[in-house]
Amino acid sequence: MKNGKYCIAVMSIGSGIGQSVIHSCNLSTLPLYIIGFDINPFAFGAYECDDFVKIPPINL
């Protein structure tokens, strides 16, 4: 918990699914602190999160 809020981490916030998860969390009445992870710092979901972490791409 951070400041009385539950910390939620969401991966791939630039994708449609990641954005939907963030949107659903923001609509809930739960005390959530949302941290978004993506390779693109300009991803749409990054602006709806409380915090954003840029991660490196995965090369297989």
PDB file of N, CA, C and O in Angstrom:
ATOM      1  N   MET A   1       0.838  -1.189   0.000  1.00  0.00           N
ATOM      2  CA  MET A   1       0.000   0.000   0.000  1.00  0.00           C
ATOM      3  C   MET A   1       0.878   1.246   0.000  1.00  0.00           C
ATOM      4  O   MET A   1       1.949   1.274   0.606  1.00  0.00           O
ATOM      5  N   LYS A   2       0.408   2.255  -0.681  1.00  0.00           N
ATOM      6  CA  LYS A   2       1.125   3.521  -0.745  1.00  0.00           C
ATOM      7  C   LYS A   2       0.136   4.632  -0.402  1.00  0.00           C
ATOM      8  O   LYS A   2      -0.823   4.869  -1.137  1.00  0.00           O
ATOM      9  N   ASN A   3       0.371   5.299   0.701  1.00  0.00           N
ATOM     10  CA  ASN A   3      -0.515   6.377   1.167  1.00  0.00           C
ATOM     11  C   ASN A   3      -1.964   5.908   1.289  1.00  0.00           C
ATOM     12  O   ASN A   3      -2.887   6.646   0.944  1.00  0.00           O
ATOM     13  N   GLY A   4      -2.160   4.695   1.774  1.00  0.00           N
ATOM     14  CA  GLY A   4      -3.505   4.173   1.952  1.00  0.00           C
ATOM     15  C   GLY A   4      -4.170   3.688   0.682  1.00  0.00           C
ATOM     16  O   GLY A   4      -5.372   3.422   0.675  1.00  0.00           O
ATOM     17  N   LYS A   5      -3.405   3.570  -0.395  1.00  0.00           N
ATOM     18  CA  LYS A   5      -3.945   3.102  -1.674  1.00  0.00           C
ATOM     19  C   LYS A   5      -3.259   1.801  -2.071  1.00  0.00           C
ATOM     20  O   LYS A   5      -2.095   1.577  -1.738  1.00  0.00           O
ATOM     21  N   TYR A   6      -3.981   0.951  -2.778  1.00  0.00           N
ATOM     22  CA  TYR A   6      -3.415  -0.291  -3.298  1.00  0.00           C
ATOM     23  C   TYR A   6      -2.631   0.013  -4.568  1.00  0.00           C
ATOM     24  O   TYR A   6      -3.136   0.690  -5.464  1.00  0.00           O
ATOM     25  N   CYS A   7      -1.402  -0.481  -4.649  1.00  0.00           N
ATOM     26  CA  CYS A   7      -0.572  -0.293  -5.835  1.00  0.00           C
ATOM     27  C   CYS A   7      -0.918  -1.356  -6.875  1.00  0.00           C
ATOM     28  O   CYS A   7      -0.868  -2.552  -6.589  1.00  0.00           O
ATOM     29  N   ILE A   8      -1.265  -0.917  -8.069  1.00  0.00           N
ATOM     30  CA  ILE A   8      -1.611  -1.796  -9.172  1.00  0.00           C
ATOM     31  C   ILE A   8      -0.632  -1.530 -10.306  1.00  0.00           C
ATOM     32  O   ILE A   8      -0.435  -0.380 -10.700  1.00  0.00           O
ATOM     33  N   ALA A   9      -0.020  -2.584 -10.831  1.00  0.00           N
ATOM     34  CA  ALA A   9       0.889  -2.462 -11.969  1.00  0.00           C
ATOM     35  C   ALA A   9       0.191  -3.000 -13.208  1.00  0.00           C
ATOM     36  O   ALA A   9      -0.363  -4.099 -13.192  1.00  0.00           O
ATOM     37  N   VAL A  10       0.223  -2.208 -14.297  1.00  0.00           N
ATOM     38  CA  VAL A  10      -0.403  -2.608 -15.553  1.00  0.00           C
ATOM     39  C   VAL A  10       0.658  -2.563 -16.640  1.00  0.00           C
ATOM     40  O   VAL A  10       1.303  -1.536 -16.850  1.00  0.00           O
ATOM     41  N   MET A  11       0.835  -3.689 -17.331  1.00  0.00           N
ATOM     42  CA  MET A  11       1.815  -3.780 -18.417  1.00  0.00           C
ATOM     43  C   MET A  11       1.145  -3.431 -19.745  1.00  0.00           C
ATOM     44  O   MET A  11      -0.075  -3.533 -19.876  1.00  0.00           O
ATOM     45  N   SER A  12       1.935  -3.025 -20.715  1.00  0.00           N
ATOM     46  CA  SER A  12       1.477  -2.728 -22.087  1.00  0.00           C
ATOM     47  C   SER A  12       0.328  -1.730 -22.091  1.00  0.00           C
ATOM     48  O   SER A  12      -0.743  -1.997 -22.635  1.00  0.00           O
ATOM     49  N   ILE A  13       0.565  -0.588 -21.481  1.00  0.00           N
ATOM     50  CA  ILE A  13      -0.508   0.399 -21.363  1.00  0.00           C
ATOM     51  C   ILE A  13      -0.793   1.110 -22.676  1.00  0.00           C
ATOM     52  O   ILE A  13      -1.757   1.870 -22.764  1.00  0.00           O
ATOM     53  N   GLY A  14       0.015   0.883 -23.686  1.00  0.00           N
ATOM     54  CA  GLY A  14      -0.255   1.458 -24.997  1.00  0.00           C
ATOM     55  C   GLY A  14      -1.197   0.602 -25.821  1.00  0.00           C
ATOM     56  O   GLY A  14      -1.706   1.057 -26.845  1.00  0.00           O
ATOM     57  N   SER A  15      -1.437  -0.621 -25.398  1.00  0.00           N
ATOM     58  CA  SER A  15      -2.333  -1.515 -26.135  1.00  0.00           C
ATOM     59  C   SER A  15      -3.778  -1.255 -25.726  1.00  0.00           C
ATOM     60  O   SER A  15      -4.039  -0.623 -24.702  1.00  0.00           O
ATOM     61  N   GLY A  16      -4.700  -1.742 -26.522  1.00  0.00           N
ATOM     62  CA  GLY A  16      -6.114  -1.568 -26.215  1.00  0.00           C
ATOM     63  C   GLY A  16      -6.514  -2.247 -24.926  1.00  0.00           C
ATOM     64  O   GLY A  16      -7.319  -1.708 -24.165  1.00  0.00           O
ATOM     65  N   ILE A  17      -5.966  -3.420 -24.667  1.00  0.00           N
ATOM     66  CA  ILE A  17      -6.302  -4.148 -23.448  1.00  0.00           C
ATOM     67  C   ILE A  17      -5.750  -3.427 -22.222  1.00  0.00           C
ATOM     68  O   ILE A  17      -6.451  -3.287 -21.220  1.00  0.00           O
ATOM     69  N   GLY A  18      -4.510  -2.972 -22.292  1.00  0.00           N
ATOM     70  CA  GLY A  18      -3.918  -2.234 -21.172  1.00  0.00           C
ATOM     71  C   GLY A  18      -4.680  -0.963 -20.864  1.00  0.00           C
ATOM     72  O   GLY A  18      -4.885  -0.627 -19.698  1.00  0.00           O
ATOM     73  N   GLN A  19      -5.105  -0.246 -21.909  1.00  0.00           N
ATOM     74  CA  GLN A  19      -5.884   0.971 -21.712  1.00  0.00           C
ATOM     75  C   GLN A  19      -7.233   0.661 -21.079  1.00  0.00           C
ATOM     76  O   GLN A  19      -7.716   1.423 -20.241  1.00  0.00           O
ATOM     77  N   SER A  20      -7.842  -0.450 -21.473  1.00  0.00           N
ATOM     78  CA  SER A  20      -9.124  -0.843 -20.898  1.00  0.00           C
ATOM     79  C   SER A  20      -9.000  -1.173 -19.414  1.00  0.00           C
ATOM     80  O   SER A  20      -9.882  -0.839 -18.623  1.00  0.00           O
ATOM     81  N   VAL A  21      -7.905  -1.826 -19.040  1.00  0.00           N
ATOM     82  CA  VAL A  21      -7.681  -2.154 -17.629  1.00  0.00           C
ATOM     83  C   VAL A  21      -7.515  -0.877 -16.810  1.00  0.00           C
ATOM     84  O   VAL A  21      -8.083  -0.754 -15.725  1.00  0.00           O
ATOM     85  N   ILE A  22      -6.742   0.067 -17.324  1.00  0.00           N
ATOM     86  CA  ILE A  22      -6.540   1.336 -16.619  1.00  0.00           C
ATOM     87  C   ILE A  22      -7.860   2.093 -16.494  1.00  0.00           C
ATOM     88  O   ILE A  22      -8.175   2.638 -15.436  1.00  0.00           O
ATOM     89  N   HIS A  23      -8.623   2.120 -17.574  1.00  0.00           N
ATOM     90  CA  HIS A  23      -9.907   2.820 -17.558  1.00  0.00           C
ATOM     91  C   HIS A  23     -10.855   2.203 -16.527  1.00  0.00           C
ATOM     92  O   HIS A  23     -11.533   2.922 -15.792  1.00  0.00           O
ATOM     93  N   SER A  24     -10.899   0.887 -16.476  1.00  0.00           N
ATOM     94  CA  SER A  24     -11.755   0.193 -15.505  1.00  0.00           C
ATOM     95  C   SER A  24     -11.310   0.480 -14.072  1.00  0.00           C
ATOM     96  O   SER A  24     -12.142   0.681 -13.188  1.00  0.00           O
ATOM     97  N   CYS A  25     -10.010   0.498 -13.850  1.00  0.00           N
ATOM     98  CA  CYS A  25      -9.497   0.809 -12.506  1.00  0.00           C
ATOM     99  C   CYS A  25      -9.859   2.228 -12.099  1.00  0.00           C
ATOM    100  O   CYS A  25     -10.218   2.472 -10.948  1.00  0.00           O
ATOM    101  N   ASN A  26      -9.767   3.166 -13.036  1.00  0.00           N
ATOM    102  CA  ASN A  26     -10.106   4.558 -12.728  1.00  0.00           C
ATOM    103  C   ASN A  26     -11.599   4.737 -12.467  1.00  0.00           C
ATOM    104  O   ASN A  26     -11.984   5.618 -11.698  1.00  0.00           O
ATOM    105  N   LEU A  27     -12.442   3.923 -13.086  1.00  0.00           N
ATOM    106  CA  LEU A  27     -13.890   4.016 -12.864  1.00  0.00           C
ATOM    107  C   LEU A  27     -14.323   3.389 -11.543  1.00  0.00           C
ATOM    108  O   LEU A  27     -15.395   3.702 -11.025  1.00  0.00           O
ATOM    109  N   SER A  28     -13.492   2.506 -11.003  1.00  0.00           N
ATOM    110  CA  SER A  28     -13.854   1.845  -9.752  1.00  0.00           C
ATOM    111  C   SER A  28     -13.773   2.830  -8.586  1.00  0.00           C
ATOM    112  O   SER A  28     -13.150   3.887  -8.688  1.00  0.00           O
ATOM    113  N   THR A  29     -14.407   2.465  -7.493  1.00  0.00           N
ATOM    114  CA  THR A  29     -14.369   3.319  -6.304  1.00  0.00           C
ATOM    115  C   THR A  29     -13.264   2.878  -5.339  1.00  0.00           C
ATOM    116  O   THR A  29     -13.167   3.385  -4.222  1.00  0.00           O
ATOM    117  N   LEU A  30     -12.440   1.934  -5.780  1.00  0.00           N
ATOM    118  CA  LEU A  30     -11.353   1.440  -4.935  1.00  0.00           C
ATOM    119  C   LEU A  30     -10.231   2.467  -4.848  1.00  0.00           C
ATOM    120  O   LEU A  30      -9.987   3.191  -5.813  1.00  0.00           O
ATOM    121  N   PRO A  31      -9.547   2.543  -3.714  1.00  0.00           N
ATOM    122  CA  PRO A  31      -8.404   3.456  -3.594  1.00  0.00           C
ATOM    123  C   PRO A  31      -7.176   2.838  -4.262  1.00  0.00           C
ATOM    124  O   PRO A  31      -6.443   2.077  -3.631  1.00  0.00           O
ATOM    125  N   LEU A  32      -6.952   3.160  -5.530  1.00  0.00           N
ATOM    126  CA  LEU A  32      -5.872   2.542  -6.310  1.00  0.00           C
ATOM    127  C   LEU A  32      -4.819   3.566  -6.698  1.00  0.00           C
ATOM    128  O   LEU A  32      -5.129   4.715  -7.016  1.00  0.00           O
ATOM    129  N   TYR A  33      -3.570   3.126  -6.666  1.00  0.00           N
ATOM    130  CA  TYR A  33      -2.434   3.881  -7.190  1.00  0.00           C
ATOM    131  C   TYR A  33      -1.927   3.068  -8.375  1.00  0.00           C
ATOM    132  O   TYR A  33      -1.362   1.991  -8.185  1.00  0.00           O
ATOM    133  N   ILE A  34      -2.119   3.563  -9.592  1.00  0.00           N
ATOM    134  CA  ILE A  34      -1.839   2.789 -10.803  1.00  0.00           C
ATOM    135  C   ILE A  34      -0.474   3.159 -11.371  1.00  0.00           C
ATOM    136  O   ILE A  34      -0.181   4.328 -11.621  1.00  0.00           O
ATOM    137  N   ILE A  35       0.357   2.133 -11.569  1.00  0.00           N
ATOM    138  CA  ILE A  35       1.668   2.301 -12.182  1.00  0.00           C
ATOM    139  C   ILE A  35       1.625   1.606 -13.537  1.00  0.00           C
ATOM    140  O   ILE A  35       1.353   0.407 -13.611  1.00  0.00           O
ATOM    141  N   GLY A  36       1.887   2.340 -14.597  1.00  0.00           N
ATOM    142  CA  GLY A  36       1.851   1.791 -15.947  1.00  0.00           C
ATOM    143  C   GLY A  36       3.243   1.502 -16.473  1.00  0.00           C
ATOM    144  O   GLY A  36       4.177   2.268 -16.237  1.00  0.00           O
ATOM    145  N   PHE A  37       3.379   0.391 -17.189  1.00  0.00           N
ATOM    146  CA  PHE A  37       4.653  -0.026 -17.780  1.00  0.00           C
ATOM    147  C   PHE A  37       4.491  -0.154 -19.291  1.00  0.00           C
ATOM    148  O   PHE A  37       3.540  -0.783 -19.755  1.00  0.00           O
ATOM    149  N   ASP A  38       5.406   0.431 -20.067  1.00  0.00           N
ATOM    150  CA  ASP A  38       5.374   0.310 -21.522  1.00  0.00           C
ATOM    151  C   ASP A  38       6.728   0.748 -22.068  1.00  0.00           C
ATOM    152  O   ASP A  38       7.514   1.390 -21.371  1.00  0.00           O
ATOM    153  N   ILE A  39       6.992   0.388 -23.334  1.00  0.00           N
ATOM    154  CA  ILE A  39       8.246   0.813 -23.961  1.00  0.00           C
ATOM    155  C   ILE A  39       8.127   2.216 -24.547  1.00  0.00           C
ATOM    156  O   ILE A  39       9.136   2.871 -24.809  1.00  0.00           O
ATOM    157  N   ASN A  40       6.888   2.679 -24.754  1.00  0.00           N
ATOM    158  CA  ASN A  40       6.651   3.982 -25.360  1.00  0.00           C
ATOM    159  C   ASN A  40       6.217   4.985 -24.286  1.00  0.00           C
ATOM    160  O   ASN A  40       5.144   4.830 -23.702  1.00  0.00           O
ATOM    161  N   PRO A  41       7.030   6.006 -24.017  1.00  0.00           N
ATOM    162  CA  PRO A  41       6.647   6.978 -22.987  1.00  0.00           C
ATOM    163  C   PRO A  41       5.470   7.857 -23.403  1.00  0.00           C
ATOM    164  O   PRO A  41       4.904   8.560 -22.566  1.00  0.00           O
ATOM    165  N   PHE A  42       5.092   7.830 -24.686  1.00  0.00           N
ATOM    166  CA  PHE A  42       3.974   8.628 -25.171  1.00  0.00           C
ATOM    167  C   PHE A  42       2.708   7.791 -25.365  1.00  0.00           C
ATOM    168  O   PHE A  42       1.762   8.236 -26.015  1.00  0.00           O
ATOM    169  N   ALA A  43       2.692   6.591 -24.807  1.00  0.00           N
ATOM    170  CA  ALA A  43       1.517   5.724 -24.913  1.00  0.00           C
ATOM    171  C   ALA A  43       0.323   6.414 -24.261  1.00  0.00           C
ATOM    172  O   ALA A  43       0.464   7.094 -23.245  1.00  0.00           O
ATOM    173  N   PHE A  44      -0.848   6.232 -24.855  1.00  0.00           N
ATOM    174  CA  PHE A  44      -2.050   6.903 -24.365  1.00  0.00           C
ATOM    175  C   PHE A  44      -2.322   6.589 -22.895  1.00  0.00           C
ATOM    176  O   PHE A  44      -2.699   7.477 -22.131  1.00  0.00           O
ATOM    177  N   GLY A  45      -2.135   5.341 -22.500  1.00  0.00           N
ATOM    178  CA  GLY A  45      -2.406   4.936 -21.131  1.00  0.00           C
ATOM    179  C   GLY A  45      -1.491   5.581 -20.105  1.00  0.00           C
ATOM    180  O   GLY A  45      -1.828   5.634 -18.922  1.00  0.00           O
ATOM    181  N   ALA A  46      -0.338   6.070 -20.540  1.00  0.00           N
ATOM    182  CA  ALA A  46       0.615   6.686 -19.604  1.00  0.00           C
ATOM    183  C   ALA A  46       0.041   7.941 -18.957  1.00  0.00           C
ATOM    184  O   ALA A  46       0.419   8.297 -17.840  1.00  0.00           O
ATOM    185  N   TYR A  47      -0.861   8.605 -19.652  1.00  0.00           N
ATOM    186  CA  TYR A  47      -1.430   9.844 -19.129  1.00  0.00           C
ATOM    187  C   TYR A  47      -2.590   9.595 -18.174  1.00  0.00           C
ATOM    188  O   TYR A  47      -3.045  10.516 -17.496  1.00  0.00           O
ATOM    189  N   GLU A  48      -3.069   8.359 -18.117  1.00  0.00           N
ATOM    190  CA  GLU A  48      -4.164   8.023 -17.211  1.00  0.00           C
ATOM    191  C   GLU A  48      -3.668   7.332 -15.946  1.00  0.00           C
ATOM    192  O   GLU A  48      -4.460   7.058 -15.044  1.00  0.00           O
ATOM    193  N   CYS A  49      -2.375   7.047 -15.865  1.00  0.00           N
ATOM    194  CA  CYS A  49      -1.789   6.388 -14.693  1.00  0.00           C
ATOM    195  C   CYS A  49      -1.290   7.424 -13.699  1.00  0.00           C
ATOM    196  O   CYS A  49      -1.064   8.583 -14.045  1.00  0.00           O
ATOM    197  N   ASP A  50      -1.122   6.984 -12.456  1.00  0.00           N
ATOM    198  CA  ASP A  50      -0.529   7.857 -11.447  1.00  0.00           C
ATOM    199  C   ASP A  50       0.976   7.963 -11.623  1.00  0.00           C
ATOM    200  O   ASP A  50       1.576   8.984 -11.289  1.00  0.00           O
ATOM    201  N   ASP A  51       1.581   6.912 -12.148  1.00  0.00           N
ATOM    202  CA  ASP A  51       3.023   6.883 -12.370  1.00  0.00           C
ATOM    203  C   ASP A  51       3.299   6.040 -13.604  1.00  0.00           C
ATOM    204  O   ASP A  51       2.511   5.154 -13.936  1.00  0.00           O
ATOM    205  N   PHE A  52       4.406   6.303 -14.289  1.00  0.00           N
ATOM    206  CA  PHE A  52       4.768   5.577 -15.500  1.00  0.00           C
ATOM    207  C   PHE A  52       6.211   5.130 -15.406  1.00  0.00           C
ATOM    208  O   PHE A  52       7.071   5.873 -14.935  1.00  0.00           O
ATOM    209  N   VAL A  53       6.479   3.895 -15.863  1.00  0.00           N
ATOM    210  CA  VAL A  53       7.838   3.348 -15.903  1.00  0.00           C
ATOM    211  C   VAL A  53       8.115   2.887 -17.331  1.00  0.00           C
ATOM    212  O   VAL A  53       7.398   2.043 -17.868  1.00  0.00           O
ATOM    213  N   LYS A  54       9.159   3.445 -17.941  1.00  0.00           N
ATOM    214  CA  LYS A  54       9.571   3.012 -19.283  1.00  0.00           C
ATOM    215  C   LYS A  54      10.420   1.770 -19.142  1.00  0.00           C
ATOM    216  O   LYS A  54      11.391   1.755 -18.386  1.00  0.00           O
ATOM    217  N   ILE A  55      10.052   0.716 -19.879  1.00  0.00           N
ATOM    218  CA  ILE A  55      10.782  -0.547 -19.806  1.00  0.00           C
ATOM    219  C   ILE A  55      11.453  -0.814 -21.142  1.00  0.00           C
ATOM    220  O   ILE A  55      10.984  -0.322 -22.168  1.00  0.00           O
ATOM    221  N   PRO A  56      12.539  -1.582 -21.159  1.00  0.00           N
ATOM    222  CA  PRO A  56      13.200  -1.888 -22.421  1.00  0.00           C
ATOM    223  C   PRO A  56      12.405  -2.923 -23.218  1.00  0.00           C
ATOM    224  O   PRO A  56      11.677  -3.728 -22.639  1.00  0.00           O
ATOM    225  N   PRO A  57      12.544  -2.900 -24.549  1.00  0.00           N
ATOM    226  CA  PRO A  57      11.849  -3.912 -25.360  1.00  0.00           C
ATOM    227  C   PRO A  57      12.445  -5.301 -25.139  1.00  0.00           C
ATOM    228  O   PRO A  57      13.606  -5.442 -24.754  1.00  0.00           O
ATOM    229  N   ILE A  58      11.639  -6.305 -25.386  1.00  0.00           N
ATOM    230  CA  ILE A  58      12.099  -7.692 -25.253  1.00  0.00           C
ATOM    231  C   ILE A  58      12.536  -8.182 -26.615  1.00  0.00           C
ATOM    232  O   ILE A  58      11.743  -8.193 -27.557  1.00  0.00           O
ATOM    233  N   ASN A  59      13.776  -8.584 -26.730  1.00  0.00           N
ATOM    234  CA  ASN A  59      14.311  -9.121 -27.983  1.00  0.00           C
ATOM    235  C   ASN A  59      14.564 -10.609 -27.791  1.00  0.00           C
ATOM    236  O   ASN A  59      15.364 -11.003 -26.943  1.00  0.00           O
ATOM    237  N   LEU A  60      13.889 -11.423 -28.570  1.00  0.00           N
ATOM    238  CA  LEU A  60      14.060 -12.867 -28.470  1.00  0.00           C
ATOM    239  C   LEU A  60      15.020 -13.378 -29.514  1.00  0.00           C
ATOM    240  O   LEU A  60      15.283 -14.579 -29.576  1.00  0.00           O
TER     241      LEU A  60
END
